[in-house]
Amino acid sequence: MMAKLSSIIILLLVLLQIFSSASVAVHNKDGRCSTTLTQGCRLNYCQRRCFLEKSGNGRCIGNIAGTTYFCVCFYDCP
């Protein structure tokens, strides 16, 4: 049981890594989009880069395990 659970967690972390590096914009119903800019996050750099690239608001978002942070940019969809 524990080995199966560990395998599932590892698979989820690998999938998170794959999808986070793809930098795909996600559209919401309210006209806001989000995209992952980088893995690893320094808040001031994330906010500045998001503002310059997308005129948006950058935030450091952690993974489920809390071991890695990603710079996620929230902005108005074009």
MODELLER restraints for C-alpha pairs under 7 A, 6 or more apart:
rsr = mdl.restraints
at = mdl.atoms
rsr.add(forms.Gaussian(group=physical.xy_distance, feature=features.Distance(at['CA:20:A'], at['CA:36:A']), mean=6.19, stdev=0.5))
rsr.add(forms.Gaussian(group=physical.xy_distance, feature=features.Distance(at['CA:23:A'], at['CA:35:A']), mean=5.59, stdev=0.5))
rsr.add(forms.Gaussian(group=physical.xy_distance, feature=features.Distance(at['CA:23:A'], at['CA:36:A']), mean=5.05, stdev=0.5))
rsr.add(forms.Gaussian(group=physical.xy_distance, feature=features.Distance(at['CA:23:A'], at['CA:37:A']), mean=6.31, stdev=0.5))
rsr.add(forms.Gaussian(group=physical.xy_distance, feature=features.Distance(at['CA:24:A'], at['CA:35:A']), mean=5.69, stdev=0.5))
rsr.add(forms.Gaussian(group=physical.xy_distance, feature=features.Distance(at['CA:25:A'], at['CA:33:A']), mean=6.15, stdev=0.5))
rsr.add(forms.Gaussian(group=physical.xy_distance, feature=features.Distance(at['CA:25:A'], at['CA:34:A']), mean=5.40, stdev=0.5))
rsr.add(forms.Gaussian(group=physical.xy_distance, feature=features.Distance(at['CA:25:A'], at['CA:35:A']), mean=4.60, stdev=0.5))
rsr.add(forms.Gaussian(group=physical.xy_distance, feature=features.Distance(at['CA:26:A'], at['CA:33:A']), mean=5.23, stdev=0.5))
rsr.add(forms.Gaussian(group=physical.xy_distance, feature=features.Distance(at['CA:26:A'], at['CA:34:A']), mean=5.20, stdev=0.5))
rsr.add(forms.Gaussian(group=physical.xy_distance, feature=features.Distance(at['CA:26:A'], at['CA:35:A']), mean=6.40, stdev=0.5))
rsr.add(forms.Gaussian(group=physical.xy_distance, feature=features.Distance(at['CA:27:A'], at['CA:33:A']), mean=4.53, stdev=0.5))
rsr.add(forms.Gaussian(group=physical.xy_distance, feature=features.Distance(at['CA:27:A'], at['CA:34:A']), mean=6.90, stdev=0.5))
rsr.add(forms.Gaussian(group=physical.xy_distance, feature=features.Distance(at['CA:27:A'], at['CA:77:A']), mean=6.99, stdev=0.5))
rsr.add(forms.Gaussian(group=physical.xy_distance, feature=features.Distance(at['CA:31:A'], at['CA:76:A']), mean=6.08, stdev=0.5))
rsr.add(forms.Gaussian(group=physical.xy_distance, feature=features.Distance(at['CA:31:A'], at['CA:77:A']), mean=5.57, stdev=0.5))
rsr.add(forms.Gaussian(group=physical.xy_distance, feature=features.Distance(at['CA:32:A'], at['CA:74:A']), mean=6.85, stdev=0.5))
rsr.add(forms.Gaussian(group=physical.xy_distance, feature=features.Distance(at['CA:32:A'], at['CA:75:A']), mean=5.67, stdev=0.5))
rsr.add(forms.Gaussian(group=physical.xy_distance, feature=features.Distance(at['CA:32:A'], at['CA:76:A']), mean=4.62, stdev=0.5))
rsr.add(forms.Gaussian(group=physical.xy_distance, feature=features.Distance(at['CA:32:A'], at['CA:77:A']), mean=5.30, stdev=0.5))
rsr.add(forms.Gaussian(group=physical.xy_distance, feature=features.Distance(at['CA:33:A'], at['CA:74:A']), mean=5.71, stdev=0.5))
rsr.add(forms.Gaussian(group=physical.xy_distance, feature=features.Distance(at['CA:33:A'], at['CA:75:A']), mean=5.35, stdev=0.5))
rsr.add(forms.Gaussian(group=physical.xy_distance, feature=features.Distance(at['CA:33:A'], at['CA:76:A']), mean=5.87, stdev=0.5))
rsr.add(forms.Gaussian(group=physical.xy_distance, feature=features.Distance(at['CA:33:A'], at['CA:77:A']), mean=5.18, stdev=0.5))
rsr.add(forms.Gaussian(group=physical.xy_distance, feature=features.Distance(at['CA:34:A'], at['CA:72:A']), mean=6.62, stdev=0.5))
rsr.add(forms.Gaussian(group=physical.xy_distance, feature=features.Distance(at['CA:34:A'], at['CA:73:A']), mean=5.32, stdev=0.5))
rsr.add(forms.Gaussian(group=physical.xy_distance, feature=features.Distance(at['CA:34:A'], at['CA:74:A']), mean=4.39, stdev=0.5))
rsr.add(forms.Gaussian(group=physical.xy_distance, feature=features.Distance(at['CA:34:A'], at['CA:75:A']), mean=6.26, stdev=0.5))
rsr.add(forms.Gaussian(group=physical.xy_distance, feature=features.Distance(at['CA:35:A'], at['CA:72:A']), mean=5.63, stdev=0.5))
rsr.add(forms.Gaussian(group=physical.xy_distance, feature=features.Distance(at['CA:35:A'], at['CA:73:A']), mean=5.33, stdev=0.5))
rsr.add(forms.Gaussian(group=physical.xy_distance, feature=features.Distance(at['CA:35:A'], at['CA:74:A']), mean=6.85, stdev=0.5))
rsr.add(forms.Gaussian(group=physical.xy_distance, feature=features.Distance(at['CA:36:A'], at['CA:70:A']), mean=6.71, stdev=0.5))
rsr.add(forms.Gaussian(group=physical.xy_distance, feature=features.Distance(at['CA:36:A'], at['CA:71:A']), mean=5.76, stdev=0.5))
rsr.add(forms.Gaussian(group=physical.xy_distance, feature=features.Distance(at['CA:36:A'], at['CA:72:A']), mean=4.36, stdev=0.5))
rsr.add(forms.Gaussian(group=physical.xy_distance, feature=features.Distance(at['CA:36:A'], at['CA:73:A']), mean=6.19, stdev=0.5))
rsr.add(forms.Gaussian(group=physical.xy_distance, feature=features.Distance(at['CA:37:A'], at['CA:71:A']), mean=5.43, stdev=0.5))
rsr.add(forms.Gaussian(group=physical.xy_distance, feature=features.Distance(at['CA:37:A'], at['CA:72:A']), mean=5.91, stdev=0.5))
rsr.add(forms.Gaussian(group=physical.xy_distance, feature=features.Distance(at['CA:37:A'], at['CA:73:A']), mean=6.75, stdev=0.5))
rsr.add(forms.Gaussian(group=physical.xy_distance, feature=features.Distance(at['CA:38:A'], at['CA:70:A']), mean=5.77, stdev=0.5))
rsr.add(forms.Gaussian(group=physical.xy_distance, feature=features.Distance(at['CA:38:A'], at['CA:71:A']), mean=5.23, stdev=0.5))
rsr.add(forms.Gaussian(group=physical.xy_distance, feature=features.Distance(at['CA:39:A'], at['CA:69:A']), mean=6.34, stdev=0.5))
rsr.add(forms.Gaussian(group=physical.xy_distance, feature=features.Distance(at['CA:39:A'], at['CA:70:A']), mean=4.49, stdev=0.5))
rsr.add(forms.Gaussian(group=physical.xy_distance, feature=features.Distance(at['CA:39:A'], at['CA:71:A']), mean=6.39, stdev=0.5))
rsr.add(forms.Gaussian(group=physical.xy_distance, feature=features.Distance(at['CA:40:A'], at['CA:68:A']), mean=6.38, stdev=0.5))
rsr.add(forms.Gaussian(group=physical.xy_distance, feature=features.Distance(at['CA:40:A'], at['CA:69:A']), mean=4.98, stdev=0.5))
rsr.add(forms.Gaussian(group=physical.xy_distance, feature=features.Distance(at['CA:40:A'], at['CA:70:A']), mean=5.12, stdev=0.5))
rsr.add(forms.Gaussian(group=physical.xy_distance, feature=features.Distance(at['CA:40:A'], at['CA:71:A']), mean=6.83, stdev=0.5))
rsr.add(forms.Gaussian(group=physical.xy_distance, feature=features.Distance(at['CA:41:A'], at['CA:60:A']), mean=5.79, stdev=0.5))
rsr.add(forms.Gaussian(group=physical.xy_distance, feature=features.Distance(at['CA:41:A'], at['CA:69:A']), mean=5.63, stdev=0.5))
rsr.add(forms.Gaussian(group=physical.xy_distance, feature=features.Distance(at['CA:41:A'], at['CA:70:A']), mean=5.47, stdev=0.5))
rsr.add(forms.Gaussian(group=physical.xy_distance, feature=features.Distance(at['CA:41:A'], at['CA:71:A']), mean=5.33, stdev=0.5))
rsr.add(forms.Gaussian(group=physical.xy_distance, feature=features.Distance(at['CA:43:A'], at['CA:59:A']), mean=6.62, stdev=0.5))
rsr.add(forms.Gaussian(group=physical.xy_distance, feature=features.Distance(at['CA:43:A'], at['CA:60:A']), mean=6.16, stdev=0.5))
rsr.add(forms.Gaussian(group=physical.xy_distance, feature=features.Distance(at['CA:46:A'], at['CA:58:A']), mean=5.32, stdev=0.5))
rsr.add(forms.Gaussian(group=physical.xy_distance, feature=features.Distance(at['CA:46:A'], at['CA:59:A']), mean=6.66, stdev=0.5))
rsr.add(forms.Gaussian(group=physical.xy_distance, feature=features.Distance(at['CA:46:A'], at['CA:71:A']), mean=5.63, stdev=0.5))
rsr.add(forms.Gaussian(group=physical.xy_distance, feature=features.Distance(at['CA:47:A'], at['CA:57:A']), mean=5.95, stdev=0.5))
rsr.add(forms.Gaussian(group=physical.xy_distance, feature=features.Distance(at['CA:47:A'], at['CA:58:A']), mean=4.19, stdev=0.5))
rsr.add(forms.Gaussian(group=physical.xy_distance, feature=features.Distance(at['CA:47:A'], at['CA:59:A']), mean=6.62, stdev=0.5))
rsr.add(forms.Gaussian(group=physical.xy_distance, feature=features.Distance(at['CA:50:A'], at['CA:56:A']), mean=5.45, stdev=0.5))
rsr.add(forms.Gaussian(group=physical.xy_distance, feature=features.Distance(at['CA:50:A'], at['CA:57:A']), mean=6.00, stdev=0.5))
rsr.add(forms.Gaussian(group=physical.xy_distance, feature=features.Distance(at['CA:50:A'], at['CA:58:A']), mean=5.22, stdev=0.5))
rsr.add(forms.Gaussian(group=physical.xy_distance, feature=features.Distance(at['CA:50:A'], at['CA:73:A']), mean=5.49, stdev=0.5))
rsr.add(forms.Gaussian(group=physical.xy_distance, feature=features.Distance(at['CA:51:A'], at['CA:57:A']), mean=6.15, stdev=0.5))
rsr.add(forms.Gaussian(group=physical.xy_distance, feature=features.Distance(at['CA:54:A'], at['CA:75:A']), mean=6.33, stdev=0.5))
rsr.add(forms.Gaussian(group=physical.xy_distance, feature=features.Distance(at['CA:55:A'], at['CA:75:A']), mean=6.60, stdev=0.5))
rsr.add(forms.Gaussian(group=physical.xy_distance, feature=features.Distance(at['CA:56:A'], at['CA:73:A']), mean=6.33, stdev=0.5))
rsr.add(forms.Gaussian(group=physical.xy_distance, feature=features.Distance(at['CA:56:A'], at['CA:74:A']), mean=5.50, stdev=0.5))
rsr.add(forms.Gaussian(group=physical.xy_distance, feature=features.Distance(at['CA:56:A'], at['CA:75:A']), mean=4.24, stdev=0.5))
rsr.add(forms.Gaussian(group=physical.xy_distance, feature=features.Distance(at['CA:57:A'], at['CA:73:A']), mean=5.71, stdev=0.5))
rsr.add(forms.Gaussian(group=physical.xy_distance, feature=features.Distance(at['CA:57:A'], at['CA:74:A']), mean=5.25, stdev=0.5))
rsr.add(forms.Gaussian(group=physical.xy_distance, feature=features.Distance(at['CA:57:A'], at['CA:75:A']), mean=6.40, stdev=0.5))
rsr.add(forms.Gaussian(group=physical.xy_distance, feature=features.Distance(at['CA:58:A'], at['CA:71:A']), mean=6.45, stdev=0.5))
rsr.add(forms.Gaussian(group=physical.xy_distance, feature=features.Distance(at['CA:58:A'], at['CA:72:A']), mean=5.62, stdev=0.5))
rsr.add(forms.Gaussian(group=physical.xy_distance, feature=features.Distance(at['CA:58:A'], at['CA:73:A']), mean=4.34, stdev=0.5))
rsr.add(forms.Gaussian(group=physical.xy_distance, feature=features.Distance(at['CA:58:A'], at['CA:74:A']), mean=6.23, stdev=0.5))
rsr.add(forms.Gaussian(group=physical.xy_distance, feature=features.Distance(at['CA:59:A'], at['CA:71:A']), mean=5.76, stdev=0.5))
rsr.add(forms.Gaussian(group=physical.xy_distance, feature=features.Distance(at['CA:59:A'], at['CA:72:A']), mean=5.38, stdev=0.5))
rsr.add(forms.Gaussian(group=physical.xy_distance, feature=features.Distance(at['CA:59:A'], at['CA:73:A']), mean=6.41, stdev=0.5))
rsr.add(forms.Gaussian(group=physical.xy_distance, feature=features.Distance(at['CA:60:A'], at['CA:69:A']), mean=5.96, stdev=0.5))
rsr.add(forms.Gaussian(group=physical.xy_distance, feature=features.Distance(at['CA:60:A'], at['CA:70:A']), mean=5.50, stdev=0.5))
rsr.add(forms.Gaussian(group=physical.xy_distance, feature=features.Distance(at['CA:60:A'], at['CA:71:A']), mean=4.82, stdev=0.5))
rsr.add(forms.Gaussian(group=physical.xy_distance, feature=features.Distance(at['CA:60:A'], at['CA:72:A']), mean=6.23, stdev=0.5))
rsr.add(forms.Gaussian(group=physical.xy_distance, feature=features.Distance(at['CA:61:A'], at['CA:69:A']), mean=5.35, stdev=0.5))
rsr.add(forms.Gaussian(group=physical.xy_distance, feature=features.Distance(at['CA:61:A'], at['CA:70:A']), mean=5.29, stdev=0.5))
rsr.add(forms.Gaussian(group=physical.xy_distance, feature=features.Distance(at['CA:61:A'], at['CA:71:A']), mean=6.48, stdev=0.5))
rsr.add(forms.Gaussian(group=physical.xy_distance, feature=features.Distance(at['CA:61:A'], at['CA:72:A']), mean=6.61, stdev=0.5))
rsr.add(forms.Gaussian(group=physical.xy_distance, feature=features.Distance(at['CA:62:A'], at['CA:68:A']), mean=5.68, stdev=0.5))
rsr.add(forms.Gaussian(group=physical.xy_distance, feature=features.Distance(at['CA:62:A'], at['CA:69:A']), mean=4.19, stdev=0.5))
rsr.add(forms.Gaussian(group=physical.xy_distance, feature=features.Distance(at['CA:62:A'], at['CA:70:A']), mean=6.26, stdev=0.5))
rsr.add(forms.Gaussian(group=physical.xy_distance, feature=features.Distance(at['CA:63:A'], at['CA:69:A']), mean=6.30, stdev=0.5))
